[in-house]
Amino acid sequence: MFPDFRRAGARACGSAVAMLLASCSVLPPADVKLDVPYVSTPEEVVAEMLDMAKLGPGDLLYDLGCGDGRIVISAARRFGTRGVGVDIDSRRVADAAAAARSAGVTDRVRFLKQDLFETDFSEASVVTLYLFPELNARLKPKLLALKPGTRIVSHNFGIAGWPPEASSDVEVRGNVHRLFLWTVPQAR
Protein backbone atom coordinates (compact mmCIF):
# COMPACT_ATOMS: atom_id res chain seq x y z
CA MET A 1 0.00 0.00 0.00
CA PHE A 2 2.80 2.43 0.89
CA PRO A 3 5.82 2.74 -1.42
CA ASP A 4 9.09 1.28 -0.16
CA PHE A 5 10.96 4.52 0.53
CA ARG A 6 14.08 2.68 1.63
CA ARG A 7 14.53 0.97 -1.70
CA ALA A 8 13.69 4.14 -3.69
CA GLY A 9 16.04 6.16 -1.47
CA ALA A 10 18.84 3.66 -1.96
CA ARG A 11 18.37 3.75 -5.75
CA ALA A 12 18.38 7.57 -5.74
CA CYS A 13 21.43 7.67 -3.47
CA GLY A 14 23.23 5.13 -5.66
CA SER A 15 22.46 7.18 -8.76
CA ALA A 16 23.69 10.35 -7.08
CA VAL A 17 26.93 8.66 -6.04
CA ALA A 18 27.45 7.32 -9.57
CA MET A 19 26.90 10.81 -11.03
CA LEU A 20 29.25 12.34 -8.47
CA LEU A 21 31.97 9.81 -9.20
CA ALA A 22 31.54 10.30 -12.95
CA SER A 23 31.97 14.06 -12.54
CA CYS A 24 35.08 13.78 -10.37
CA SER A 25 38.48 14.00 -11.94
CA VAL A 26 40.43 11.03 -10.64
CA LEU A 27 44.07 11.60 -11.46
CA PRO A 28 46.41 8.70 -12.04
CA PRO A 29 49.36 8.46 -9.68
CA ALA A 30 52.45 10.52 -10.46
CA ASP A 31 54.86 8.96 -12.94
CA VAL A 32 57.70 9.12 -10.37
CA LYS A 33 58.07 8.91 -6.59
CA LEU A 34 57.46 12.40 -5.22
CA ASP A 35 59.31 13.85 -2.22
CA VAL A 36 56.46 16.33 -1.71
CA PRO A 37 52.77 15.82 -2.49
CA TYR A 38 51.28 18.25 -4.95
CA VAL A 39 49.31 20.94 -3.13
CA SER A 40 48.41 24.02 -5.13
CA THR A 41 49.25 27.43 -3.72
CA PRO A 42 46.21 29.71 -3.35
CA GLU A 43 46.26 32.72 -5.68
CA GLU A 44 46.32 35.13 -2.70
CA VAL A 45 49.49 33.44 -1.45
CA VAL A 46 51.06 33.53 -4.93
CA ALA A 47 50.42 37.28 -5.10
CA GLU A 48 52.04 37.87 -1.70
CA MET A 49 55.05 35.68 -2.58
CA LEU A 50 55.66 37.71 -5.74
CA ASP A 51 55.19 41.00 -3.88
CA MET A 52 57.64 39.90 -1.15
CA ALA A 53 60.22 39.11 -3.84
CA LYS A 54 59.79 42.61 -5.30
CA LEU A 55 59.60 41.12 -8.78
CA GLY A 56 60.31 43.19 -11.85
CA PRO A 57 60.39 42.65 -15.62
CA GLY A 58 64.17 42.09 -15.56
CA ASP A 59 63.97 39.17 -13.11
CA LEU A 60 64.36 35.49 -13.91
CA LEU A 61 62.22 33.44 -11.54
CA TYR A 62 62.74 29.74 -10.89
CA ASP A 63 59.94 27.90 -9.12
CA LEU A 64 61.33 24.64 -7.72
CA GLY A 65 58.54 22.09 -7.52
CA CYS A 66 56.30 24.24 -9.71
CA GLY A 67 53.23 22.00 -9.78
CA ASP A 68 50.68 23.57 -12.12
CA GLY A 69 52.96 26.53 -12.88
CA ARG A 70 50.77 29.20 -11.29
CA ILE A 71 53.66 31.11 -9.65
CA VAL A 72 55.70 31.37 -12.85
CA ILE A 73 52.62 32.21 -14.94
CA SER A 74 51.40 34.84 -12.48
CA ALA A 75 54.86 36.47 -12.40
CA ALA A 76 54.91 36.67 -16.21
CA ARG A 77 51.39 38.12 -16.38
CA ARG A 78 51.71 40.65 -13.54
CA PHE A 79 55.33 41.75 -13.91
CA GLY A 80 56.52 40.65 -17.34
CA THR A 81 59.04 38.42 -15.59
CA ARG A 82 60.70 35.51 -17.35
CA GLY A 83 60.30 32.24 -15.47
CA VAL A 84 61.20 28.59 -15.33
CA GLY A 85 59.16 26.02 -13.48
CA VAL A 86 60.82 22.77 -12.47
CA ASP A 87 58.91 19.65 -11.47
CA ILE A 88 59.72 15.96 -11.53
CA ASP A 89 56.15 14.92 -12.37
CA SER A 90 55.55 15.00 -16.13
CA ARG A 91 51.78 15.37 -15.61
CA ARG A 92 52.36 18.61 -13.66
CA VAL A 93 54.77 19.91 -16.29
CA ALA A 94 52.19 19.23 -19.00
CA ASP A 95 49.48 20.97 -16.93
CA ALA A 96 51.77 23.98 -16.41
CA ALA A 97 52.63 24.23 -20.11
CA ALA A 98 48.93 24.09 -21.02
CA ALA A 99 48.13 26.79 -18.45
CA ALA A 100 50.90 28.99 -19.88
CA ARG A 101 49.43 28.61 -23.38
CA SER A 102 45.98 29.57 -22.05
CA ALA A 103 47.47 32.59 -20.26
CA GLY A 104 49.39 33.69 -23.37
CA VAL A 105 52.81 33.74 -21.66
CA THR A 106 54.70 30.98 -23.48
CA ASP A 107 57.15 33.59 -24.79
CA ARG A 108 58.30 34.28 -21.21
CA VAL A 109 58.01 30.97 -19.38
CA ARG A 110 59.06 27.38 -19.75
CA PHE A 111 58.66 24.24 -17.69
CA LEU A 112 61.22 21.50 -17.19
CA LYS A 113 60.65 17.91 -16.10
CA GLN A 114 63.72 17.57 -13.94
CA ASP A 115 64.90 16.69 -10.48
CA LEU A 116 65.30 20.07 -8.81
CA PHE A 117 68.50 18.89 -7.09
CA GLU A 118 70.05 18.30 -10.53
CA THR A 119 68.73 21.51 -12.09
CA ASP A 120 71.03 24.45 -12.77
CA PHE A 121 69.16 27.50 -11.53
CA SER A 122 72.29 29.63 -11.03
CA GLU A 123 70.94 32.37 -13.34
CA ALA A 124 67.87 32.95 -11.15
CA SER A 125 67.32 36.35 -9.55
CA VAL A 126 64.29 34.98 -7.66
CA VAL A 127 63.60 31.44 -6.43
CA THR A 128 60.27 30.25 -5.02
CA LEU A 129 59.73 27.10 -2.99
CA TYR A 130 56.88 25.14 -1.45
CA LEU A 131 58.90 22.18 -0.21
CA PHE A 132 59.33 20.38 3.10
CA PRO A 133 62.03 21.66 5.52
CA GLU A 134 64.37 18.72 4.85
CA LEU A 135 64.33 19.48 1.12
CA ASN A 136 64.92 23.19 1.77
CA ALA A 137 67.88 22.20 3.94
CA ARG A 138 69.30 20.03 1.13
CA LEU A 139 68.90 22.96 -1.29
CA LYS A 140 70.51 25.49 1.07
CA PRO A 141 74.08 25.15 -0.34
CA LYS A 142 72.82 25.73 -3.90
CA LEU A 143 70.70 28.66 -2.74
CA LEU A 144 73.60 30.28 -0.88
CA ALA A 145 75.77 29.85 -4.01
CA LEU A 146 73.39 32.01 -6.08
CA LYS A 147 74.35 35.56 -7.05
CA PRO A 148 74.30 37.98 -4.11
CA GLY A 149 70.98 39.79 -4.04
CA THR A 150 68.96 36.82 -5.31
CA ARG A 151 65.66 36.67 -3.46
CA ILE A 152 64.22 33.41 -2.16
CA VAL A 153 60.61 33.08 -1.01
CA SER A 154 59.33 29.92 0.65
CA HIS A 155 55.73 28.97 1.36
CA ASN A 156 55.16 27.55 4.87
CA PHE A 157 58.64 26.11 5.49
CA GLY A 158 61.90 27.75 6.54
CA ILE A 159 65.50 26.86 5.81
CA ALA A 160 67.34 25.37 8.80
CA GLY A 161 70.13 27.58 10.11
CA TRP A 162 69.22 30.53 7.90
CA PRO A 163 66.89 32.98 9.59
CA PRO A 164 64.59 34.78 7.13
CA GLU A 165 64.91 38.54 6.80
CA ALA A 166 61.13 38.86 6.59
CA SER A 167 58.01 36.78 6.96
CA SER A 168 54.36 37.34 6.21
CA ASP A 169 51.12 35.57 7.04
CA VAL A 170 48.34 35.27 4.48
CA GLU A 171 44.94 34.02 5.61
CA VAL A 172 42.91 32.22 2.98
CA ARG A 173 39.54 30.72 3.89
CA GLY A 174 40.51 30.36 7.55
CA ASN A 175 43.95 28.85 6.85
CA VAL A 176 47.11 30.82 7.62
CA HIS A 177 49.97 30.48 5.14
CA ARG A 178 53.35 31.69 6.39
CA LEU A 179 55.83 33.06 3.84
CA PHE A 180 59.56 33.57 4.34
CA LEU A 181 62.00 35.81 2.45
CA TRP A 182 65.78 35.58 2.22
CA THR A 183 68.28 37.51 0.13
CA VAL A 184 71.52 35.79 -0.83
CA PRO A 185 74.27 37.71 0.97
CA GLN A 186 77.54 39.03 -0.43
CA ALA A 187 80.37 36.47 -0.29
CA ARG A 188 82.48 36.81 2.83
VODO-564439 format. One line per 2 residues: number of its first residue (from 1); for each residue y negated, x, z negated of N, C-alpha, C. Coordinates in nm, 4 decimals, decimal comma. Layout:
<atoms>
NUM = Y X Z Y X Z Y X Z; ...
</atoms>
This chain:
<atoms>
1 = 0,1180 0,0797 0,0000 0,0000 0,0000 0,0000 -0,1259 0,0851 0,0000; -0,1285 0,1888 -0,0869 -0,2427 0,2799 -0,0887 -0,2078 0,4046 -0,0072
3 = -0,3045 0,4600 0,0652 -0,2741 0,5818 0,1422 -0,2423 0,6975 0,0479; -0,1621 0,7904 0,0966 -0,1284 0,9091 0,0158 -0,2397 1,0119 0,0332
5 = -0,3355 1,0071 -0,0613 -0,4518 1,0955 -0,0526 -0,4141 1,2426 -0,0685; -0,3078 1,2680 -0,1447 -0,2682 1,4083 -0,1634 -0,2263 1,4712 -0,0312
7 = -0,1451 1,3990 0,0432 -0,0971 1,4530 0,1704 -0,2118 1,4649 0,2703; -0,2983 1,3655 0,2782 -0,4136 1,3693 0,3687 -0,5086 1,4807 0,3273
9 = -0,5293 1,4966 0,1975 -0,6160 1,6038 0,1475 -0,5591 1,7411 0,1794; -0,4291 1,7552 0,1661 -0,3655 1,8838 0,1959 -0,3795 1,9168 0,3443
11 = -0,3591 1,8133 0,4310 -0,3755 1,8373 0,5751 -0,5186 1,8770 0,6075; -0,6156 1,8068 0,5488 -0,7571 1,8384 0,5736 -0,7916 1,9772 0,5220
13 = -0,7401 2,0098 0,4042 -0,7674 2,1430 0,3468 -0,7040 2,2515 0,4343; -0,5799 2,2266 0,4803 -0,5129 2,3233 0,5662 -0,5887 2,3443 0,6968
15 = -0,6390 2,2357 0,7525 -0,7179 2,2464 0,8759 -0,8458 2,3237 0,8522; -0,9109 2,2976 0,7398 -1,0352 2,3690 0,7077 -1,0092 2,5176 0,6900
17 = -0,9003 2,5518 0,6228 -0,8665 2,6934 0,6036 -0,8369 2,7589 0,7380; -0,7631 2,6889 0,8242 -0,7323 2,7447 0,9567 -0,8597 2,7694 1,0364
19 = -0,9538 2,6724 1,0304 -1,0809 2,6897 1,1029 -1,1607 2,8049 1,0440; -1,1616 2,8171 0,9117 -1,2340 2,9252 0,8468 -1,1764 3,0599 0,8870
21 = -1,0442 3,0703 0,8820 -0,9813 3,1970 0,9199 -1,0068 3,2304 1,0661; -1,0052 3,1300 1,1517 -1,0301 3,1537 1,2947 -1,1724 3,2011 1,3185
23 = -1,2655 3,1575 1,2336 -1,4056 3,1970 1,2540 -1,4390 3,3308 1,1898; -1,3516 3,3803 1,1047 -1,3783 3,5080 1,0372 -1,3472 3,6235 1,1307
25 = -1,4249 3,7270 1,1179 -1,3997 3,8482 1,1939 -1,3155 3,9415 1,1068; -1,1903 3,9547 1,1397 -1,1030 4,0430 1,0641 -1,0967 4,1745 1,1397
27 = -1,1530 4,2775 1,0795 -1,1596 4,4066 1,1458 -1,0316 4,4847 1,1239; -0,9863 4,5550 1,2242 -0,8699 4,6407 1,2041 -0,9090 4,7573 1,1140
29 = -0,8122 4,8226 1,0529 -0,8461 4,9362 0,9682 -0,9120 5,0478 1,0495; -0,9859 5,1326 0,9806 -1,0517 5,2454 1,0463 -0,9469 5,3316 1,1153
31 = -0,9905 5,4045 1,2178 -0,8964 5,4865 1,2938 -0,8684 5,6206 1,2258; -0,9338 5,6480 1,1144 -0,9121 5,7699 1,0370 -0,9221 5,7347 0,8893
33 = -0,8758 5,8263 0,8034 -0,8909 5,8068 0,6593 -1,0373 5,8323 0,6236; -1,0994 5,7356 0,5567 -1,2399 5,7456 0,5215 -1,2563 5,7946 0,3782
35 = -1,3527 5,8840 0,3565 -1,3854 5,9305 0,2219 -1,4720 5,8296 0,1486; -1,5410 5,7454 0,2249 -1,6330 5,6464 0,1710 -1,6087 5,5163 0,2464
37 = -1,5967 5,4036 0,1752 -1,5824 5,2775 0,2485 -1,7133 5,2424 0,3165; -1,7044 5,1700 0,4260 -1,8253 5,1277 0,4952 -1,8892 5,0126 0,4183
39 = -2,0119 5,0343 0,3764 -2,0939 4,9311 0,3131 -2,2306 4,9411 0,3792; -2,2743 4,8348 0,4428 -2,4024 4,8414 0,5131 -2,5178 4,8450 0,4139
41 = -2,6217 4,9151 0,4524 -2,7433 4,9255 0,3715 -2,8349 4,8088 0,4061; -2,8795 4,7321 0,3054 -2,9707 4,6211 0,3351 -3,0982 4,6710 0,4026
43 = -3,1524 4,5887 0,4914 -3,2720 4,6264 0,5680 -3,3895 4,6648 0,4777; -3,4047 4,5976 0,3627 -3,5130 4,6316 0,2702 -3,4970 4,7731 0,2154
45 = -3,3731 4,8137 0,1951 -3,3440 4,9490 0,1455 -3,3683 5,0510 0,2561; -3,3271 5,0180 0,3781 -3,3528 5,1058 0,4928 -3,5029 5,1326 0,5041
47 = -3,5822 5,0272 0,4967 -3,7279 5,0423 0,5097 -3,7833 5,1346 0,4015; -3,7382 5,1185 0,2788 -3,7871 5,2043 0,1700 -3,7406 5,3487 0,1867
49 = -3,6175 5,3688 0,2337 -3,5683 5,5047 0,2583 -3,6569 5,5758 0,3603; -3,6901 5,5058 0,4682 -3,7713 5,5663 0,5737 -3,9140 5,5905 0,5251
51 = -3,9660 5,4983 0,4445 -4,0999 5,5190 0,3882 -4,1014 5,6374 0,2922; -3,9975 5,6507 0,2085 -3,9899 5,7643 0,1153 -3,9892 5,8975 0,1911
53 = -3,9217 5,8987 0,3051 -3,9107 6,0222 0,3843 -4,0391 6,0540 0,4594; -4,1357 5,9605 0,4578 -4,2614 5,9789 0,5301 -4,2342 6,0173 0,6757
55 = -4,1532 5,9351 0,7400 -4,1121 5,9598 0,8777 -4,2291 5,9535 0,9742; -4,2202 6,0325 1,0780 -4,3190 6,0305 1,1848 -4,2509 6,0486 1,3191
57 = -4,3247 6,0309 1,4283 -4,2645 6,0393 1,5616 -4,2108 6,1788 1,5954; -4,2577 6,2817 1,5277 -4,2095 6,4172 1,5555 -4,0842 6,4552 1,4784
59 = -4,0345 6,3666 1,3927 -3,9169 6,3965 1,3114 -3,7876 6,3799 1,3888; -3,6864 6,4519 1,3436 -3,5494 6,4357 1,3912 -3,4664 6,3987 1,2692
61 = -3,4199 6,2750 1,2657 -3,3441 6,2224 1,1535 -3,1948 6,2297 1,1811; -3,1205 6,2786 1,0852 -2,9742 6,2741 1,0885 -2,9285 6,1827 0,9767
63 = -2,8484 6,0822 1,0112 -2,7895 5,9938 0,9118 -2,6419 6,0284 0,9040; -2,6019 6,0865 0,7910 -2,4642 6,1327 0,7722 -2,3815 6,0194 0,7121
65 = -2,2846 5,9729 0,7895 -2,2094 5,8544 0,7523 -2,2880 5,7322 0,7941; -2,3245 5,7268 0,9214 -2,4243 5,6304 0,9714 -2,3760 5,4862 0,9791
67 = -2,2466 5,4615 0,9701 -2,1999 5,3235 0,9780 -2,2449 5,2567 1,1059; -2,3152 5,1435 1,0945 -2,3566 5,0676 1,2124 -2,4849 5,1203 1,2759
69 = -2,5379 5,2309 1,2256 -2,6529 5,2958 1,2883 -2,7880 5,2391 1,2511; -2,7943 5,1475 1,1560 -2,9200 5,0769 1,1289 -3,0334 5,1673 1,0819
71 = -3,0037 5,2770 1,0114 -3,1114 5,3655 0,9652 -3,1733 5,4385 1,0836; -3,0898 5,4963 1,1679 -3,1370 5,5704 1,2854 -3,2131 5,4772 1,3810
73 = -3,1582 5,3583 1,4028 -3,2205 5,2622 1,4935 -3,3546 5,2148 1,4376; -3,3587 5,1841 1,3100 -3,4840 5,1396 1,2478 -3,5904 5,2489 1,2547
75 = -3,5517 5,3744 1,2328 -3,6466 5,4857 1,2403 -3,7048 5,4980 1,3815; -3,6200 5,4815 1,4821 -3,6667 5,4907 1,6206 -3,7615 5,3757 1,6533
77 = -3,7287 5,2567 1,6075 -3,8121 5,1388 1,6376 -3,9451 5,1436 1,5631; -3,9423 5,1768 1,4347 -4,0647 5,1715 1,3538 -4,1557 5,2914 1,3723
79 = -4,0955 5,4104 1,3919 -4,1754 5,5330 1,3907 -4,1667 5,6137 1,5198; -4,0822 5,5734 1,6124 -4,0646 5,6520 1,7342 -3,9858 5,7795 1,7105
81 = -3,9185 5,7854 1,5998 -3,8421 5,9040 1,5593 -3,7154 5,9183 1,6428; -3,6811 6,0414 1,6750 -3,5506 6,0696 1,7354 -3,4478 6,0732 1,6226
83 = -3,3241 6,0327 1,6526 -3,2245 6,0304 1,5469 -3,0841 6,0507 1,5977; -3,0012 6,0994 1,5058 -2,8594 6,1204 1,5329 -2,7818 6,0598 1,4165
85 = -2,6915 5,9716 1,4484 -2,6020 5,9160 1,3477 -2,4664 5,9822 1,3606; -2,4073 6,0154 1,2470 -2,2768 6,0817 1,2465 -2,1815 5,9973 1,1632
87 = -2,0668 5,9649 1,2206 -1,9651 5,8907 1,1475 -1,8289 5,9328 1,1997; -1,7306 5,9306 1,1129 -1,5958 5,9722 1,1534 -1,5150 5,8564 1,2116
89 = -1,5633 5,7348 1,1914 -1,4922 5,6151 1,2369 -1,5433 5,5747 1,3758; -1,4577 5,5835 1,4759 -1,5000 5,5548 1,6135 -1,5472 5,4103 1,6298
91 = -1,4922 5,3181 1,5530 -1,5370 5,1783 1,5607 -1,6833 5,1682 1,5183; -1,7223 5,2382 1,4124 -1,8608 5,2356 1,3655 -1,9532 5,3010 1,4683
93 = -1,9100 5,4093 1,5273 -1,9910 5,4769 1,6288 -2,0130 5,3849 1,7484; -1,9093 5,3135 1,7889 -1,9228 5,2188 1,9002 -2,0175 5,1053 1,8630
95 = -2,0057 5,0533 1,7397 -2,0971 4,9478 1,6934 -2,2411 4,9978 1,6941; -2,2629 5,1200 1,6470 -2,3982 5,1765 1,6409 -2,4563 5,1944 1,7813
97 = -2,3753 5,2442 1,8734 -2,4228 5,2629 2,0113 -2,4593 5,1285 2,0742; -2,3787 5,0263 2,0481 -2,4086 4,8926 2,1019 -2,5378 4,8383 2,0404
99 = -2,5567 4,8595 1,9111 -2,6790 4,8132 1,8448 -2,8015 4,8863 1,8995; -2,7876 5,0140 1,9301 -2,8991 5,0902 1,9875 -2,9353 5,0375 2,1255
101 = -2,8341 5,0017 2,2057 -2,8609 4,9427 2,3377 -2,9362 4,8113 2,3209; -2,8908 4,7273 2,2293 -2,9572 4,5980 2,2047 -3,1007 4,6164 2,1575
103 = -3,1255 4,7216 2,0788 -3,2594 4,7475 2,0256 -3,3483 4,8208 2,1254; -3,2916 4,8692 2,2357 -3,3693 4,9390 2,3374 -3,4146 5,0779 2,2964
105 = -3,3333 5,1476 2,2149 -3,3743 5,2806 2,1664 -3,2779 5,3921 2,2073; -3,1970 5,3688 2,3092 -3,0985 5,4700 2,3477 -3,1624 5,5984 2,3998
107 = -3,2902 5,5931 2,4353 -3,3587 5,7150 2,4790 -3,3962 5,8044 2,3605; -3,3884 5,7523 2,2387 -3,4285 5,8301 2,1212 -3,3167 5,8546 2,0214
109 = -3,2042 5,7862 2,0366 -3,0966 5,8007 1,9382 -2,9633 5,8281 2,0058; -2,8757 5,8883 1,9293 -2,7376 5,9059 1,9748 -2,6473 5,9045 1,8526
111 = -2,5210 5,8776 1,8772 -2,4241 5,8664 1,7688 -2,3041 5,9532 1,8009; -2,2593 6,0273 1,7015 -2,1498 6,1217 1,7188 -2,0319 6,0824 1,6311
113 = -1,9128 6,0824 1,6893 -1,7908 6,0645 1,6101 -1,7477 6,2042 1,5671; -1,7863 6,2385 1,4461 -1,7565 6,3721 1,3944 -1,7417 6,3673 1,2432
115 = -1,6749 6,4667 1,1918 -1,6689 6,4897 1,0481 -1,8044 6,5472 1,0079; -1,8723 6,4839 0,9158 -2,0075 6,5297 0,8807 -2,0087 6,6694 0,8203
117 = -1,8958 6,7139 0,7646 -1,8893 6,8497 0,7094 -1,8779 6,9554 0,8193; -1,8410 6,9121 0,9397 -1,8302 7,0045 1,0529 -1,9453 6,9873 1,1516
119 = -2,0395 6,9014 1,1202 -2,1514 6,8728 1,2089 -2,2665 6,9684 1,1823; -2,3251 7,0196 1,2891 -2,4449 7,1027 1,2772 -2,5662 7,0106 1,2781
121 = -2,6288 6,9964 1,1625 -2,7503 6,9155 1,1534 -2,8678 7,0026 1,1098; -2,8612 7,1314 1,1449 -2,9626 7,2287 1,1028 -3,1004 7,2019 1,1633
123 = -3,1084 7,1249 1,2714 -3,2372 7,0942 1,3336 -3,3070 6,9738 1,2693; -3,2394 6,9077 1,1769 -3,2954 6,7872 1,1150 -3,4232 6,8181 1,0378
125 = -3,5182 6,7257 1,0434 -3,6349 6,7320 0,9551 -3,6223 6,6267 0,8452; -3,5297 6,5308 0,8657 -3,4980 6,4294 0,7656 -3,3474 6,4051 0,7713
127 = -3,2861 6,3929 0,6530 -3,1436 6,3600 0,6426 -3,1317 6,2406 0,5489; -3,0528 6,1410 0,5899 -3,0254 6,0275 0,5019 -2,8768 6,0225 0,4708
129 = -2,8467 5,9756 0,3491 -2,7097 5,9732 0,2989 -2,6840 5,8437 0,2230; -2,5637 5,7929 0,2337 -2,5138 5,6881 0,1451 -2,3678 5,7232 0,1208
131 = -2,3494 5,8313 0,0452 -2,2183 5,8899 0,0212 -2,1942 5,9002 -0,1294; -2,0703 5,9166 -0,1690 -2,0378 5,9330 -0,3101 -2,0890 6,0673 -0,3622
133 = -2,1109 6,0786 -0,4943 -2,1656 6,2026 -0,5524 -2,0852 6,3278 -0,5184; -1,9527 6,3182 -0,5152 -1,8723 6,4374 -0,4851 -1,8936 6,4848 -0,3415
135 = -1,9196 6,3926 -0,2502 -1,9483 6,4327 -0,1118 -2,0882 6,4927 -0,1021; -2,1844 6,4339 -0,1732 -2,3190 6,4920 -0,1768 -2,3139 6,6336 -0,2320
137 = -2,2325 6,6545 -0,3355 -2,2196 6,7880 -0,3941 -2,1600 6,8866 -0,2933; -2,0618 6,8420 -0,2160 -2,0032 6,9301 -0,1131 -2,1037 6,9623 -0,0031
139 = -2,1947 6,8676 0,0249 -2,2960 6,8897 0,1288 -2,4138 6,9740 0,0801; -2,4306 6,9851 -0,0497 -2,5486 7,0510 -0,1073 -2,5785 7,1885 -0,0452
141 = -2,4810 7,2787 -0,0276 -2,5145 7,4079 0,0341 -2,5735 7,3945 0,1748; -2,5191 7,3023 0,2550 -2,5726 7,2817 0,3901 -2,7121 7,2206 0,3844
143 = -2,7344 7,1328 0,2881 -2,8661 7,0696 0,2736 -2,9701 7,1730 0,2309; -2,9350 7,2572 0,1354 -3,0284 7,3603 0,0884 -3,0566 7,4660 0,1946
145 = -2,9662 7,4792 0,2927 -2,9851 7,5770 0,4008 -3,0749 7,5239 0,5125; -3,1128 7,3957 0,5050 -3,2013 7,3395 0,6077 -3,3401 7,4013 0,5981
147 = -3,4197 7,3812 0,7021 -3,5555 7,4353 0,7053 -3,6337 7,3865 0,5833; -3,7121 7,4746 0,5206 -3,7977 7,4299 0,4107 -3,8866 7,3140 0,4576
149 = -3,8991 7,2159 0,3707 -3,9785 7,0984 0,4040 -3,8959 6,9813 0,4553; -3,7692 7,0048 0,4880 -3,6821 6,8961 0,5314 -3,6657 6,7978 0,4166
151 = -3,6809 6,6691 0,4476 -3,6668 6,5660 0,3461 -3,5273 6,5057 0,3503; -3,4741 6,4802 0,2311 -3,3411 6,4219 0,2164 -3,3554 6,2974 0,1296
153 = -3,3040 6,1854 0,1777 -3,3082 6,0611 0,1011 -3,1653 6,0100 0,0875; -3,1258 5,9831 -0,0366 -2,9919 5,9328 -0,0649 -2,9995 5,7939 -0,1266
155 = -2,9089 5,7106 -0,0853 -2,8973 5,5734 -0,1361 -2,7931 5,5718 -0,2475; -2,8363 5,5390 -0,3666 -2,7547 5,5159 -0,4869 -2,6947 5,6388 -0,5535
157 = -2,6797 5,7510 -0,4874 -2,6113 5,8637 -0,5488 -2,6940 5,9914 -0,5381; -2,7002 6,0651 -0,6502 -2,7751 6,1900 -0,6544 -2,6939 6,3066 -0,6018
159 = -2,7518 6,4246 -0,6195 -2,6861 6,5497 -0,5814 -2,6788 6,6338 -0,7073; -2,5583 6,6629 -0,7538 -2,5372 6,7341 -0,8800 -2,6142 6,8660 -0,8825
161 = -2,6859 6,8871 -0,9923 -2,7576 7,0127 -1,0109 -2,8862 7,0248 -0,9319; -2,9291 6,9193 -0,8675 -3,0526 6,9223 -0,7898 -3,1320 6,7961 -0,8236
163 = -3,2216 6,8070 -0,9207 -3,2983 6,6890 -0,9591 -3,3868 6,6410 -0,8438; -3,3924 6,5108 -0,8208 -3,4783 6,4595 -0,7126 -3,6253 6,4743 -0,7515
165 = -3,7097 6,4855 -0,6513 -3,8535 6,4909 -0,6799 -3,9127 6,3519 -0,6939; -3,8412 6,2511 -0,6442 -3,8864 6,1127 -0,6585 -3,7650 6,0216 -0,6506
167 = -3,7802 5,9046 -0,7087 -3,6783 5,8012 -0,6963 -3,7487 5,6671 -0,6884; -3,6772 5,5689 -0,6389 -3,7341 5,4360 -0,6215 -3,6224 5,3342 -0,6354
169 = -3,6532 5,2209 -0,6936 -3,5568 5,1116 -0,7036 -3,5997 4,9992 -0,6101; -3,5025 4,9460 -0,5374 -3,5272 4,8339 -0,4483 -3,4313 4,7227 -0,4898
171 = -3,4866 4,6076 -0,5244 -3,4021 4,4942 -0,5611 -3,3834 4,4044 -0,4395; -3,2580 4,3772 -0,4104 -3,2220 4,2909 -0,2981 -3,1212 4,1887 -0,3490
173 = -3,1588 4,0639 -0,3459 -3,0718 3,9542 -0,3886 -3,0052 3,9818 -0,5244; -3,0851 4,0277 -0,6200 -3,0364 4,0514 -0,7554 -2,9667 4,1841 -0,7769
175 = -2,9471 4,2629 -0,6727 -2,8846 4,3950 -0,6854 -2,9912 4,5031 -0,6748; -2,9854 4,6009 -0,7647 -3,0818 4,7106 -0,7617 -3,0186 4,8293 -0,6905
177 = -3,0902 4,8789 -0,5912 -3,0479 4,9967 -0,5140 -3,1421 5,1104 -0,5526; -3,0880 5,2206 -0,6003 -3,1693 5,3348 -0,6385 -3,1700 5,4346 -0,5234
179 = -3,2882 5,4841 -0,4906 -3,3058 5,5826 -0,3837 -3,3586 5,7113 -0,4440; -3,3163 5,8244 -0,3879 -3,3573 5,9561 -0,4344 -3,4141 6,0360 -0,3184
181 = -3,5167 6,1151 -0,3470 -3,5806 6,2000 -0,2455 -3,5829 6,3447 -0,2921; -3,5458 6,4335 -0,2016 -3,5576 6,5775 -0,2222 -3,6297 6,6370 -0,1016
183 = -3,6949 6,7492 -0,1226 -3,7507 6,8285 -0,0131 -3,6912 6,9675 -0,0250; -3,6390 7,0187 0,0852 -3,5793 7,1519 0,0833 -3,6892 7,2524 0,0498
185 = -3,6666 7,3336 -0,0545 -3,7706 7,4275 -0,0974 -3,7784 7,5511 -0,0084; -3,8889 7,6239 -0,0244 -3,9031 7,7536 0,0427 -3,7938 7,8477 -0,0110
187 = -3,7477 7,9385 0,0722 -3,6469 8,0367 0,0292 -3,7093 8,1261 -0,0777; -3,6305 8,1634 -0,1734 -3,6810 8,2482 -0,2829 -3,6518 8,3939 -0,2581
</atoms>
